[in-house]
Amino acid sequence: MKSIRVNLVLAAVAALFLTAACSVAPDAKEDPNADAAYKREHRSEGYREAQSSQPRKD
């Protein structure tokens, strides 16, 4: 009985994780600001460093 509950909890957590990880980009025609914010949030770190006006300090 305990293993059934553990499996059920693990399945629920996996379902929530997969649902949250697969975000869909907003429609640019409906809300251009939300689309731009989504694109900013999903840029790679290297792109942010390349576009930064601050020089990198090693």
Secondary structure, DSSP 8 states (H G I E B T S, - for coil): -HHHHHHHHHHHHHHHHHHHHS-----TTT-HHHHHHHHHHTS-HHHHHHH-SS----
